[in-house]
Amino acid sequence: MLETTPVTVYGNSMDHGYESGPSIDHSRRSSFGIREISLPSRRRYTMQSRLQVQRGANGDTGNRKTSYQYGMNAPGVAGGQNAMETDDDGLKPMPMTRRRMSVPENVFRRADFAIMRPCRIFNTEGGYEVLSAFDRHADPYHKFMKSITCYDLQPTHSSLVVFDGKTKVKAAVHALSQHGHIAAVVTNSDKYQAECVFNMGDCLTAILMVAAGNREVASMTLVDFLKDIGSGNIICSGVQNSVWEAANIISHNKISFIPIFDTIVPKPGTPLFFLTTRMILQETVLKLSDFGDAILLHVRQATLDQKKIGTWNSDVLKIGLNTTIEDCIKLMAEKKMSTVPVVNDFNQIVNMLARKDIILEIMSHQGGNFHEMLKEPVKVLRSLQNRLVYGRTNFTVFETVAKLMTSDKCCLPIIDESKRILAVVSCRDILSYIQTAERTPTEDRSSSSNSSTSSMPKTAK
């Protein structure tokens, strides 16, 4: 397993008058300003400063300690006391001077923000690698995502499911649903390479095809089944690619995750983990949450209603409590939805129904015959009894991300006071917004003056 290294963001305090300053209540990291880091000037090491003068018991000056005598017992010192007894800490450079620069040092010193990674330089502790440095007018999310790689987001402890391409569809559906994984990499054991990805949506498609009378699907191999339904190609990224490039792949293909391989040229190598939109938001939006609202207006103060992030009003697809599970699966498979809202007879939201919840309950049905359960209404599903996690139209983008990260949901319903659903916002919608949102100094300052009278909270607790 690869060993990941944490990435830390440092920033300066702003001097333009409308910066709220970093919060002291954070727990994810300990940040401090770049100019607060002690950067001592280089010390001139002369022969006179290196040589130590030894004095005997009678006060006379002994022989000078030469370089080849370091570490030896000094003559004339009682008890053979080492001549290097004097404090040598002044000769050691401070940890921040042990740094590896990926940007010019003058750019680093003038920057308002810097992205650094702890590292070992010359086998010593306390070194830093400066990945990127930028001013307050640049988009910090863009700079941050372009400066870190997929390797930096690899979980310390994780498991990855890998299926042989000759595995039967029935066995793959049972294995994937019982262990709760979002997807599995399908490999070709003859060619020793990855072929495609088998996910929860493919499980629902297989269940529908079997329920429709095509029982041969259960005995098909995964490679043949995925080619028949048009999912035979693999969409992936390399571990050395930047998070920005991986996020572009996710947004362009309208998916929620991609597998990360150790190499993708000339062909995908060893699969390492699945990079999800949730992981990207957690390591980018929450990582930059302590630098106030001035530089992050499009996330910290822009509301969902203002930016219309997600799916709103009549475009939101809903199902009723009496909708059959089979019709629900058909809707999710046709529209490629991972979650669908369920409403009652008064058009009030009951809960969000995810496809993984449907698969888990279908495969755990007593007797193993899921045909009968497909004719049941969705109100019999136990997942609808869970606590509803929702948001409001005045939620900021940051508050929405924080709400999603504190739950296990990938979509957040936006409701009004009457519990009627107004919109649905997913992690992919927020990621697409952050990638395409434009921010200029003029817009930032005008938005700051307009939002100063807002009564909305600026941070998500």
C-alpha positions in Angstrom: 0.0 0.0 0.0 1.3 3.4 -0.9 2.1 5.8 2.0 0.4 9.2 1.6 1.7 12.5 3.0 -0.6 15.2 4.3 -0.8 18.5 2.4 -1.1 21.7 4.4 -2.2 25.2 3.3 -0.7 28.3 4.7 -2.0 31.8 4.2 -1.3 35.4 5.0 -3.6 37.7 6.9 -5.3 40.1 4.5 -4.8 43.8 4.7 -7.7 45.0 2.6 -10.1 45.6 5.4 -12.8 43.1 4.8 -11.0 39.8 5.7 -12.6 38.1 8.6 -9.3 36.2 9.4 -8.6 32.6 10.1 -10.8 30.7 12.6 -9.2 29.4 15.8 -11.8 26.7 16.1 -10.6 24.4 13.4 -9.4 20.9 14.0 -8.3 19.6 10.6 -4.9 21.4 10.6 -2.8 24.1 12.3 -2.3 27.0 9.9 -0.3 30.2 10.2 0.7 33.0 7.9 3.6 32.8 5.6 5.2 36.0 7.0 4.7 34.5 10.5 7.1 31.7 9.6 10.6 32.5 11.0 12.9 32.5 8.0 16.4 33.3 9.5 19.1 34.8 7.4 21.9 32.6 6.2 24.7 32.4 8.8 28.3 32.8 7.5 30.2 29.8 8.6 33.8 30.9 9.1 36.7 29.0 10.3 36.7 31.1 13.5 33.1 30.2 14.2 33.6 26.5 13.7 36.7 26.1 15.8 36.1 25.7 19.5 38.6 27.0 22.1 39.3 24.6 25.0 40.6 25.8 28.3 42.3 23.7 30.9 41.6 23.5 34.6 44.1 26.4 35.2 42.4 28.6 32.7 45.0 28.5 30.0 44.0 28.0 26.4 44.5 24.5 25.0 44.8 23.3 21.5 42.0 24.2 19.1 39.6 21.5 18.2 40.2 20.5 14.6 37.7 18.9 12.3 39.2 15.4 12.5 39.0 15.6 16.4 35.2 16.0 16.5 33.7 13.2 18.5 36.9 12.4 20.3 37.7 13.0 24.0 39.5 16.3 24.4 42.9 16.2 26.0 43.3 18.1 29.2 39.6 17.9 30.2 38.8 16.2 33.4 36.9 12.9 33.1 37.4 12.9 29.3 34.6 15.3 28.8 33.6 15.8 25.1 34.7 19.1 23.6 31.4 19.3 21.7 29.6 20.0 25.0 28.9 23.5 23.9 25.4 24.2 22.5 25.5 23.6 18.8 21.8 24.5 18.1 22.7 27.8 16.7 24.5 26.1 13.9 21.4 24.2 12.8 19.1 25.8 10.3 15.5 26.1 11.3 13.1 23.5 9.8 11.6 25.9 7.3 15.0 26.5 5.7 14.9 22.9 4.7 12.5 23.3 1.9 12.2 22.1 -1.7 10.8 24.8 -4.0 8.6 23.9 -6.9 8.0 27.7 -7.5 10.5 30.6 -7.6 11.4 31.7 -4.1 10.6 35.4 -4.8 7.1 34.3 -5.9 6.7 32.3 -2.6 7.7 35.3 -0.5 5.3 37.7 -2.2 2.4 35.2 -2.2 -0.6 35.5 0.1 -1.1 31.7 0.1 1.2 28.7 -0.2 0.5 25.0 -0.4 3.2 22.9 1.3 3.8 19.3 2.0 6.0 17.9 4.9 8.9 15.9 3.5 12.3 14.6 4.3 15.2 16.5 2.7 18.7 15.1 3.1 17.3 12.4 5.5 16.4 15.1 8.0 13.0 15.8 9.7 11.1 19.0 9.4 11.5 19.8 5.7 8.8 21.2 3.5 8.1 21.0 -0.2 6.4 24.2 -1.6 3.9 23.0 -4.2 2.3 26.2 -5.2 2.1 29.9 -4.2 -0.5 32.4 -5.3 -2.1 35.8 -4.4 -5.5 36.7 -3.2 -6.9 37.3 -6.7 -6.3 33.8 -7.9 -8.9 31.1 -7.3 -7.6 29.1 -4.4 -9.6 25.9 -5.2 -8.2 25.9 -8.8 -4.7 26.4 -7.6 -5.0 23.8 -4.8 -6.6 21.1 -7.0 -3.9 21.7 -9.7 -1.1 21.5 -7.1 -2.0 18.1 -5.5 -2.1 14.7 -7.2 -4.5 11.8 -6.8 -1.8 10.2 -4.8 -2.3 12.8 -2.0 -6.0 11.8 -1.7 -5.4 8.1 -1.4 -7.0 6.8 1.8 -4.6 5.5 4.4 -6.8 2.5 5.0 -9.1 1.2 2.3 -10.1 -1.9 0.4 -10.7 -2.3 -3.3 -12.9 -5.0 -4.9 -11.4 -6.6 -8.1 -13.4 -9.1 -10.1 -12.1 -11.4 -12.8 -13.8 -10.8 -16.1 -15.0 -14.4 -16.1 -17.0 -14.0 -12.9 -20.7 -14.6 -13.3 -23.1 -11.6 -13.0 -25.1 -13.3 -10.2 -22.0 -13.8 -8.0 -20.8 -10.3 -8.7 -24.1 -8.7 -7.7 -24.2 -10.7 -4.4 -20.6 -9.9 -3.6 -20.9 -6.2 -4.3 -24.1 -5.7 -2.4 -23.1 -7.6 0.7 -19.9 -5.7 1.2 -21.3 -2.3 0.6 -18.7 -1.1 -2.0 -19.7 1.4 -4.6 -18.0 -0.4 -7.5 -15.4 -3.0 -8.5 -12.7 -3.1 -11.1 -13.1 -5.9 -13.6 -9.8 -7.3 -14.9 -8.8 -9.7 -17.7 -6.7 -12.4 -16.1 -5.3 -13.5 -19.4 -4.0 -10.1 -20.5 -3.3 -8.9 -16.9 -5.1 -5.6 -17.4 -8.3 -3.8 -16.3 -11.2 -4.0 -18.6 -14.1 -2.1 -17.1 -15.9 -1.1 -13.9 -18.9 -2.8 -12.4 -21.0 -0.5 -10.2 -24.3 -0.3 -8.4 -26.1 1.0 -11.5 -25.0 -2.1 -13.4 -26.4 -4.2 -10.5 -29.8 -2.6 -10.9 -29.7 -3.1 -14.7 -29.0 -6.8 -14.2 -31.9 -7.1 -11.7 -34.3 -5.5 -14.1 -33.2 -7.7 -17.0 -33.7 -10.9 -14.9 -37.1 -9.6 -13.7 -38.1 -9.1 -17.3 -37.5 -12.7 -18.1 -34.0 -12.7 -19.4 -32.6 -15.2 -16.9 -29.5 -15.9 -19.0 -28.1 -12.6 -17.6 -27.3 -14.3 -14.3 -25.0 -16.8 -15.9 -23.2 -14.3 -18.2 -19.7 -13.2 -17.5 -19.1 -9.6 -16.3 -17.1 -8.7 -19.5 -19.9 -9.9 -21.8 -22.7 -8.3 -19.7 -21.0 -4.9 -19.5 -20.4 -4.9 -23.3 -24.0 -5.7 -23.9 -25.3 -2.8 -21.8 -22.7 -0.4 -23.2 -20.4 -0.1 -20.2 -17.4 -1.9 -21.6 -15.0 1.0 -21.6 -13.1 2.1 -18.5 -12.8 5.7 -17.4 -9.9 6.2 -15.1 -7.0 8.4 -14.1 -3.4 7.9 -13.1 -2.1 8.3 -9.5 0.3 11.1 -10.6 -2.4 13.1 -12.4 -3.6 16.2 -10.6 -6.9 16.3 -8.8 -8.0 19.0 -11.2 -7.5 16.7 -14.1 -9.4 13.8 -12.3 -12.2 16.2 -11.4 -12.5 17.3 -15.1 -12.9 13.6 -16.1 -15.6 13.1 -13.5 -17.5 16.3 -14.5 -17.2 15.7 -18.3 -18.5 12.1 -18.1 -21.2 13.0 -15.5 -20.1 10.3 -13.1 -19.5 10.3 -9.3 -16.2 8.4 -9.1 -13.3 7.0 -11.1 -10.7 4.3 -10.4 -7.2 5.4 -9.9 -4.3 3.3 -11.2 -0.6 3.4 -10.6 -0.1 4.0 -14.3 -2.4 4.4 -17.3 0.2 4.5 -20.1 0.2 2.5 -22.3 -2.6 0.6 -20.4 -4.1 0.8 -16.9 -1.8 -0.9 -14.4 -2.6 -1.8 -10.8 -5.9 -0.3 -9.4 -5.3 1.5 -6.2 -8.6 3.1 -5.1 -11.8 4.9 -6.2 -11.6 8.7 -6.2 -15.1 10.1 -5.5 -16.5 13.6 -5.7 -17.0 13.4 -1.9 -13.3 12.9 -1.3 -12.4 15.8 -3.6 -14.8 18.2 -1.8 -13.6 17.0 1.6 -10.0 17.6 0.8 -10.4 20.9 -1.1 -13.4 22.9 0.2 -13.0 21.9 3.9 -9.2 22.2 3.6 -9.4 25.9 2.7 -12.2 26.8 5.1 -10.2 28.9 7.6 -9.1 31.8 5.5 -12.2 33.9 5.8 -14.9 35.0 3.3 -13.1 37.6 1.3 -11.1 35.3 -0.9 -13.8 32.5 -1.0 -16.9 34.6 -1.7 -18.2 32.2 -4.4 -18.2 29.4 -1.8 -18.5 31.0 1.6 -21.2 33.6 0.9 -22.8 32.6 -2.4 -26.1 30.8 -1.7 -27.7 27.9 -3.6 -30.6 30.0 -4.6 -28.3 32.7 -6.1 -26.2 30.3 -8.1 -28.9 27.8 -8.9 -26.6 24.9 -8.2 -28.2 21.5 -8.8 -31.6 20.6 -10.2 -34.4 23.0 -9.4 -38.2 23.1 -9.4 -40.0 21.3 -12.2 -36.8 19.5 -13.3 -36.7 17.5 -10.0 -37.9 14.0 -10.6 -39.9 12.5 -7.7 -41.7 9.3 -6.9 -44.6 8.6 -4.5 -44.8 6.2 -1.6 -47.0 3.9 -3.6 -44.6 3.7 -6.6 -43.4 0.1 -7.0 -39.7 -0.7 -6.5 -39.5 -2.0 -10.1 -40.7 1.4 -11.5 -38.3 3.2 -9.2 -35.4 1.1 -10.5 -36.5 1.7 -14.1 -36.6 5.5 -13.5 -33.1 5.5 -11.9 -31.6 3.4 -14.7 -33.2 5.4 -17.4 -32.2 8.8 -16.0 -28.9 7.5 -14.6 -29.8 8.7 -11.1 -28.0 7.6 -8.0 -30.7 9.0 -5.6 -34.4 9.9 -6.0 -36.6 11.8 -3.6 -39.8 10.2 -2.2 -42.8 12.3 -1.4 -46.2 11.6 0.2 -49.7 12.5 -1.0 -49.2 16.1 0.0 -46.1 16.5 -2.1 -44.0 16.6 1.1 -40.6 14.9 1.1 -40.3 11.7 3.1 -36.7 10.8 2.4 -34.1 10.3 -0.3 -33.8 6.8 -1.7 -30.4 5.7 -3.0 -29.8 2.8 -5.3 -27.4 1.1 -2.9 -30.3 1.0 -0.3 -32.5 -0.7 -2.8 -29.9 -3.3 -3.8 -29.1 -4.1 -0.1 -32.8 -4.7 0.7 -33.5 -6.7 -2.4 -30.6 -9.0 -2.0 -31.4 -9.5 1.7 -35.0 -10.4 1.0 -36.2 -13.5 2.7 -36.1 -16.6 0.6 -33.8 -15.0 -2.0 -36.7 -14.4 -4.5 -36.6 -10.7 -5.3 -39.3 -10.9 -8.0 -42.0 -10.6 -5.4 -40.3 -7.6 -3.7 -40.1 -5.7 -7.0 -43.9 -5.5 -7.1 -44.0 -4.0 -3.6 -44.3 -0.2 -3.1 -41.2 1.7 -2.0 -42.8 2.6 1.4 -41.9 -0.9 2.6 -38.2 -0.1 2.3 -36.6 0.4 5.7 -34.2 3.0 4.5 -37.1 5.5 4.2 -37.4 5.5 8.0 -34.0 7.0 8.5 -33.6 10.6 9.5 -34.0 13.1 6.7 -31.0 15.2 5.9 -32.0 18.4 4.1 -30.9 22.0 3.3 -32.4 25.4 2.8 -32.3 27.8 -0.2 -30.2 30.2 1.9 -27.5 27.6 2.5 -24.1 28.7 1.2 -22.0 26.4 -0.9 -19.7 25.8 2.0 -22.6 25.0 4.3 -24.0 22.5 1.8 -20.6 20.7 1.5 -20.3 20.6 5.3 -23.9 19.2 5.6 -23.0 16.5 3.0 -19.7 15.6 4.7 -21.4 15.1 8.1 -23.8 12.5 6.6 -23.4 9.5 4.4 -25.5 11.1 1.6 -24.3 12.1 -1.8 -27.4 14.3 -2.6 -29.0 17.0 -0.4 -32.7 17.9 -0.9 -33.5 21.6 -0.6 -36.9 22.1 1.0 -39.1 25.0 2.1 -40.9 25.5 5.4 -43.8 23.2 4.3 -41.3 20.4 3.5 -41.9 20.7 -0.2 -38.9 19.9 -2.2 -37.4 22.8 -4.3 -34.1 21.4 -5.5 -31.6 18.5 -5.2 -27.9 19.3 -5.0 -25.3 16.6 -5.4 -21.6 16.5 -4.7 -21.0 16.4 -8.5 -23.1 19.6 -8.9 -20.9 21.4 -6.3 -17.7 20.2 -7.9 -18.8 21.4 -11.3 -19.7 24.8 -9.9 -16.3 25.2 -8.2 -14.5 24.2 -11.4 -16.5 26.7 -13.6 -17.1 29.6 -11.2 -15.3 32.8 -12.1 -14.1 35.2 -9.6 -12.4 38.5 -10.3 -11.2 41.2 -7.8 -14.0 43.5 -8.9 -16.7 40.9 -8.4 -15.2 39.9 -5.1 -15.2 43.5 -3.7 -18.7 44.3 -5.0 -20.0 41.0 -3.7 -18.4 41.6 -0.3 -20.1 45.0 0.1 -23.5 43.5 -1.0 -23.2 40.5 1.3 -22.0 42.5 4.4 -25.6 43.1 5.4 -26.7 39.5 5.0 -28.0 37.8 8.1 -26.9 34.3 7.0 -24.2 32.6 8.9 -20.8 32.7 7.2 -19.5 29.4 8.4 -21.0 26.0 8.8 -20.7 24.6 12.3 
